Amino acid sequence: MESNANILDLNQLRRSCGSCALHELCLPAGIGRDDLVRLDSAVRDRRALDQGSMLYRDGDGLQALYVVRSGSLKSFVLNEAGEVQILGFHLPGEIVGFDALATDRHVSHAEALEASSICELPYARLQQVAIEVPALHRQLMRVISREMVEEHRHTVMMGRQQAQEQLAIFLKNLTDRYQRYQRLQRDAITLTLPMSRYDIAKYLGLVVETVSRLFSRMKEMGVLEVDRKSVRILRPDLLADLCRSSSVSTSKRRGTG
């Protein structure tokens, strides 16, 4: 009876952590029952956020890291004129709050794009569990590294000369990120964009009219179908070509010179 109870406890833990966004942190690392118990103990509450609710604001102290369990969030900063610059969009399975690690205070805002739920990982407790579970520490470092890579890609994308290429890279990146979480049972080719055209424009450094025009152009090219916030990628190969359009054009110009 005791062994059966242990099995049931483990199954319950796997339903609470393994089936949600924390799957990325624990199960791929291959940790055992005792370590899974430690991880589950580090999770405070599953919090619900309404659309437009703030998870944290610029200047708030570091309390926790947050894993998006469902829905999506955006992180952004405001300049001196009060204008918004969006830094990123955060999908299920991704961690939010790394911006506070350097100074123990957040340097951006995080807002729910839609009704969302998050798992809260109190940072002090997470640090302790990471010491006790080396596999978790390694996995956490990988996640932080990937976050830095995403920031680098955003910086590179902002420097692209062609707005069409910027939007193509953005859509390709979203497709890749949805593919990473296939267990969410979303079609990687059909994207339901939780962000507005205005948000996309602020992320890419464009004006909203340009973003709308580019979506229309890509539809005319047969790359995708657009129905409000639903975008279906019809030709992934053409989308990939658009992602490197400026570099291809530059190579052609150099070749003809």
JOJO-V137767 format. One record per residue. N is the residue number from 0. RES is the residue in one small letter. SS is DSSP state (2 for helix, 1 for strand, 0 for the rest). OMEGA is omega in radians with two decimals (none if undefined). BURIAL is # if it has 24 or more other C-alpha atoms within 12 Angstrom, else .. Layout:
n=N res=RES ss=SS omega=OMEGA burial=BURIAL
n=N res=RES ss=SS omega=OMEGA burial=BURIAL
This chain:
n=0 res=m ss=0 omega=-3.12 burial=.
n=1 res=e ss=2 omega=3.14 burial=.
n=2 res=s ss=2 omega=3.10 burial=.
n=3 res=n ss=2 omega=3.13 burial=.
n=4 res=a ss=2 omega=3.12 burial=.
n=5 res=n ss=2 omega=3.12 burial=.
n=6 res=i ss=2 omega=3.13 burial=.
n=7 res=l ss=2 omega=3.11 burial=.
n=8 res=d ss=2 omega=-3.14 burial=.
n=9 res=l ss=2 omega=3.10 burial=.
n=10 res=n ss=2 omega=3.12 burial=.
n=11 res=q ss=2 omega=3.11 burial=.
n=12 res=l ss=2 omega=-3.14 burial=#
n=13 res=r ss=2 omega=3.06 burial=#
n=14 res=r ss=2 omega=-3.07 burial=.
n=15 res=s ss=2 omega=-3.13 burial=#
n=16 res=c ss=2 omega=-3.03 burial=#
n=17 res=g ss=2 omega=-3.07 burial=#
n=18 res=s ss=0 omega=-3.12 burial=.
n=19 res=c ss=0 omega=-3.05 burial=#
n=20 res=a ss=2 omega=-3.14 burial=#
n=21 res=l ss=2 omega=3.08 burial=#
n=22 res=h ss=2 omega=-3.08 burial=#
n=23 res=e ss=2 omega=-3.08 burial=#
n=24 res=l ss=0 omega=-2.99 burial=#
n=25 res=c ss=0 omega=-2.94 burial=#
n=26 res=l ss=2 omega=3.12 burial=#
n=27 res=p ss=2 omega=3.13 burial=.
n=28 res=a ss=2 omega=3.05 burial=.
n=29 res=g ss=0 omega=-3.10 burial=.
n=30 res=i ss=0 omega=-3.07 burial=#
n=31 res=g ss=0 omega=-3.03 burial=.
n=32 res=r ss=2 omega=-3.08 burial=.
n=33 res=d ss=2 omega=3.13 burial=.
n=34 res=d ss=2 omega=3.10 burial=#
n=35 res=l ss=2 omega=3.05 burial=#
n=36 res=v ss=2 omega=3.13 burial=#
n=37 res=r ss=2 omega=3.14 burial=#
n=38 res=l ss=2 omega=-3.12 burial=#
n=39 res=d ss=2 omega=-3.14 burial=#
n=40 res=s ss=2 omega=-3.13 burial=.
n=41 res=a ss=2 omega=-3.12 burial=#
n=42 res=v ss=1 omega=3.14 burial=#
n=43 res=r ss=1 omega=-3.10 burial=#
n=44 res=d ss=1 omega=2.90 burial=.
n=45 res=r ss=1 omega=-3.05 burial=#
n=46 res=r ss=1 omega=3.08 burial=#
n=47 res=a ss=1 omega=3.10 burial=#
n=48 res=l ss=1 omega=3.03 burial=#
n=49 res=d ss=0 omega=3.07 burial=.
n=50 res=q ss=0 omega=-3.14 burial=.
n=51 res=g ss=0 omega=3.12 burial=.
n=52 res=s ss=0 omega=3.14 burial=.
n=53 res=m ss=1 omega=3.05 burial=#
n=54 res=l ss=1 omega=3.01 burial=#
n=55 res=y ss=1 omega=-3.12 burial=#
n=56 res=r ss=0 omega=3.07 burial=#
n=57 res=d ss=0 omega=3.14 burial=#
n=58 res=g ss=0 omega=3.09 burial=.
n=59 res=d ss=0 omega=3.12 burial=.
n=60 res=g ss=1 omega=3.10 burial=.
n=61 res=l ss=0 omega=3.08 burial=#
n=62 res=q ss=0 omega=-3.01 burial=#
n=63 res=a ss=1 omega=2.84 burial=#
n=64 res=l ss=1 omega=-3.02 burial=#
n=65 res=y ss=1 omega=3.09 burial=#
n=66 res=v ss=1 omega=3.11 burial=#
n=67 res=v ss=1 omega=-3.14 burial=#
n=68 res=r ss=1 omega=3.06 burial=#
n=69 res=s ss=1 omega=-3.09 burial=#
n=70 res=g ss=0 omega=-3.11 burial=#
n=71 res=s ss=0 omega=3.13 burial=#
n=72 res=l ss=1 omega=2.97 burial=#
n=73 res=k ss=1 omega=3.03 burial=#
n=74 res=s ss=1 omega=-3.05 burial=#
n=75 res=f ss=1 omega=3.04 burial=#
n=76 res=v ss=1 omega=3.08 burial=#
n=77 res=l ss=1 omega=3.08 burial=.
n=78 res=n ss=0 omega=-3.07 burial=.
n=79 res=e ss=0 omega=3.13 burial=.
n=80 res=a ss=0 omega=-3.14 burial=.
n=81 res=g ss=0 omega=3.14 burial=.
n=82 res=e ss=0 omega=-3.07 burial=.
n=83 res=v ss=1 omega=2.92 burial=#
n=84 res=q ss=1 omega=-3.12 burial=#
n=85 res=i ss=1 omega=-3.09 burial=#
n=86 res=l ss=1 omega=-3.10 burial=#
n=87 res=g ss=1 omega=3.04 burial=#
n=88 res=f ss=1 omega=-2.99 burial=#
n=89 res=h ss=1 omega=-3.02 burial=#
n=90 res=l ss=0 omega=3.12 burial=#
n=91 res=p ss=0 omega=-3.13 burial=#
n=92 res=g ss=0 omega=-3.11 burial=#
n=93 res=e ss=0 omega=-3.04 burial=#
n=94 res=i ss=1 omega=-3.12 burial=#
n=95 res=v ss=1 omega=3.03 burial=#
n=96 res=g ss=0 omega=-3.13 burial=#
n=97 res=f ss=2 omega=-3.09 burial=#
n=98 res=d ss=2 omega=-3.10 burial=#
n=99 res=a ss=2 omega=-3.03 burial=#
n=100 res=l ss=0 omega=-3.05 burial=.
n=101 res=a ss=0 omega=-3.02 burial=.
n=102 res=t ss=0 omega=-3.08 burial=.
n=103 res=d ss=0 omega=3.05 burial=.
n=104 res=r ss=1 omega=3.12 burial=.
n=105 res=h ss=0 omega=3.12 burial=#
n=106 res=v ss=0 omega=3.09 burial=#
n=107 res=s ss=0 omega=3.06 burial=#
n=108 res=h ss=1 omega=3.03 burial=#
n=109 res=a ss=1 omega=-3.04 burial=#
n=110 res=e ss=1 omega=3.13 burial=#
n=111 res=a ss=1 omega=3.10 burial=#
n=112 res=l ss=0 omega=-3.10 burial=#
n=113 res=e ss=0 omega=3.04 burial=#
n=114 res=a ss=0 omega=-3.00 burial=.
n=115 res=s ss=1 omega=2.99 burial=#
n=116 res=s ss=1 omega=-3.10 burial=#
n=117 res=i ss=1 omega=2.99 burial=#
n=118 res=c ss=1 omega=-3.10 burial=#
n=119 res=e ss=1 omega=3.14 burial=#
n=120 res=l ss=1 omega=3.11 burial=#
n=121 res=p ss=1 omega=-2.93 burial=#
n=122 res=y ss=2 omega=-3.13 burial=#
n=123 res=a ss=2 omega=3.14 burial=.
n=124 res=r ss=2 omega=3.13 burial=.
n=125 res=l ss=2 omega=3.10 burial=#
n=126 res=q ss=2 omega=-3.13 burial=#
n=127 res=q ss=2 omega=3.14 burial=.
n=128 res=v ss=2 omega=3.13 burial=#
n=129 res=a ss=2 omega=3.07 burial=#
n=130 res=i ss=2 omega=-3.10 burial=.
n=131 res=e ss=2 omega=-3.07 burial=.
n=132 res=v ss=0 omega=-3.10 burial=#
n=133 res=p ss=2 omega=-3.14 burial=.
n=134 res=a ss=2 omega=3.10 burial=#
n=135 res=l ss=2 omega=3.12 burial=#
n=136 res=h ss=2 omega=3.13 burial=#
n=137 res=r ss=2 omega=-3.13 burial=.
n=138 res=q ss=2 omega=3.12 burial=#
n=139 res=l ss=2 omega=3.10 burial=#
n=140 res=m ss=2 omega=3.09 burial=.
n=141 res=r ss=2 omega=3.14 burial=.
n=142 res=v ss=2 omega=3.11 burial=#
n=143 res=i ss=2 omega=3.12 burial=.
n=144 res=s ss=2 omega=3.14 burial=.
n=145 res=r ss=2 omega=3.08 burial=.
n=146 res=e ss=2 omega=3.12 burial=#
n=147 res=m ss=2 omega=3.09 burial=.
n=148 res=v ss=2 omega=3.13 burial=.
n=149 res=e ss=2 omega=3.11 burial=.
n=150 res=e ss=2 omega=3.11 burial=.
n=151 res=h ss=2 omega=3.13 burial=.
n=152 res=r ss=2 omega=3.12 burial=.
n=153 res=h ss=2 omega=3.12 burial=#
n=154 res=t ss=2 omega=3.12 burial=.
n=155 res=v ss=2 omega=-3.11 burial=.
n=156 res=m ss=2 omega=3.13 burial=#
n=157 res=m ss=2 omega=-3.13 burial=#
n=158 res=g ss=0 omega=3.12 burial=.
n=159 res=r ss=0 omega=-3.10 burial=#
n=160 res=q ss=0 omega=-3.04 burial=.
n=161 res=q ss=0 omega=3.13 burial=#
n=162 res=a ss=2 omega=3.12 burial=#
n=163 res=q ss=2 omega=3.14 burial=#
n=164 res=e ss=2 omega=3.13 burial=#
n=165 res=q ss=2 omega=-3.13 burial=#
n=166 res=l ss=2 omega=3.13 burial=#
n=167 res=a ss=2 omega=3.12 burial=#
n=168 res=i ss=2 omega=3.12 burial=#
n=169 res=f ss=2 omega=-3.13 burial=#
n=170 res=l ss=2 omega=3.11 burial=#
n=171 res=k ss=2 omega=3.13 burial=#
n=172 res=n ss=2 omega=3.10 burial=#
n=173 res=l ss=2 omega=3.12 burial=#
n=174 res=t ss=2 omega=-3.14 burial=#
n=175 res=d ss=2 omega=-3.11 burial=.
n=176 res=r ss=2 omega=3.06 burial=#
n=177 res=y ss=2 omega=3.11 burial=#
n=178 res=q ss=2 omega=-3.14 burial=.
n=179 res=r ss=2 omega=-3.11 burial=.
n=180 res=y ss=0 omega=-3.13 burial=#
n=181 res=q ss=2 omega=-3.14 burial=.
n=182 res=r ss=2 omega=3.09 burial=.
n=183 res=l ss=2 omega=3.09 burial=.
n=184 res=q ss=0 omega=3.03 burial=.
n=185 res=r ss=0 omega=3.07 burial=.
n=186 res=d ss=0 omega=-3.08 burial=.
n=187 res=a ss=0 omega=-3.12 burial=#
n=188 res=i ss=0 omega=3.08 burial=#
n=189 res=t ss=1 omega=-3.11 burial=#
n=190 res=l ss=1 omega=2.95 burial=#
n=191 res=t ss=1 omega=-3.02 burial=#
n=192 res=l ss=0 omega=3.13 burial=#
n=193 res=p ss=0 omega=-3.12 burial=#
n=194 res=m ss=0 omega=3.13 burial=#
n=195 res=s ss=0 omega=3.05 burial=.
n=196 res=r ss=2 omega=3.11 burial=#
n=197 res=y ss=2 omega=3.12 burial=.
n=198 res=d ss=2 omega=3.13 burial=#
n=199 res=i ss=2 omega=3.13 burial=#
n=200 res=a ss=2 omega=-3.13 burial=#
n=201 res=k ss=2 omega=3.09 burial=#
n=202 res=y ss=2 omega=-3.08 burial=#
n=203 res=l ss=2 omega=-3.10 burial=#
n=204 res=g ss=0 omega=3.14 burial=#
n=205 res=l ss=0 omega=3.01 burial=#
n=206 res=v ss=0 omega=-3.01 burial=.
n=207 res=v ss=2 omega=3.11 burial=.
n=208 res=e ss=2 omega=3.11 burial=.
n=209 res=t ss=2 omega=3.13 burial=.
n=210 res=v ss=2 omega=3.13 burial=#
n=211 res=s ss=2 omega=3.13 burial=#
n=212 res=r ss=2 omega=-3.13 burial=.
n=213 res=l ss=2 omega=3.06 burial=#
n=214 res=f ss=2 omega=3.13 burial=#
n=215 res=s ss=2 omega=-3.14 burial=.
n=216 res=r ss=2 omega=3.14 burial=.
n=217 res=m ss=2 omega=3.05 burial=#
n=218 res=k ss=2 omega=3.12 burial=.
n=219 res=e ss=2 omega=3.14 burial=.
n=220 res=m ss=0 omega=-3.13 burial=.
n=221 res=g ss=0 omega=-3.13 burial=.
n=222 res=v ss=0 omega=-3.05 burial=#
n=223 res=l ss=1 omega=2.97 burial=#
n=224 res=e ss=1 omega=-3.13 burial=#
n=225 res=v ss=1 omega=3.03 burial=#
n=226 res=d ss=1 omega=-3.04 burial=.
n=227 res=r ss=0 omega=-3.10 burial=.
n=228 res=k ss=0 omega=3.11 burial=.
n=229 res=s ss=1 omega=3.13 burial=.
n=230 res=v ss=1 omega=3.11 burial=#
n=231 res=r ss=1 omega=3.14 burial=#
n=232 res=i ss=1 omega=-3.12 burial=#
n=233 res=l ss=0 omega=-3.08 burial=.
n=234 res=r ss=0 omega=3.10 burial=.
n=235 res=p ss=2 omega=-3.14 burial=#
n=236 res=d ss=2 omega=3.10 burial=.
n=237 res=l ss=2 omega=3.09 burial=.
n=238 res=l ss=2 omega=3.11 burial=#
n=239 res=a ss=2 omega=3.10 burial=#
n=240 res=d ss=2 omega=3.14 burial=.
n=241 res=l ss=2 omega=-3.13 burial=#
n=242 res=c ss=2 omega=-3.13 burial=#
n=243 res=r ss=0 omega=-3.04 burial=#
n=244 res=s ss=2 omega=-3.08 burial=#
n=245 res=s ss=2 omega=3.13 burial=.
n=246 res=s ss=2 omega=3.09 burial=.
n=247 res=v ss=2 omega=3.14 burial=.
n=248 res=s ss=2 omega=-3.14 burial=.
n=249 res=t ss=2 omega=3.12 burial=.
n=250 res=s ss=2 omega=3.14 burial=.
n=251 res=k ss=2 omega=-3.13 burial=.
n=252 res=r ss=2 omega=-3.14 burial=.
n=253 res=r ss=2 omega=-3.11 burial=.
n=254 res=g ss=2 omega=-3.11 burial=.
n=255 res=t ss=2 omega=3.14 burial=.
n=256 res=g ss=0 omega=none burial=.
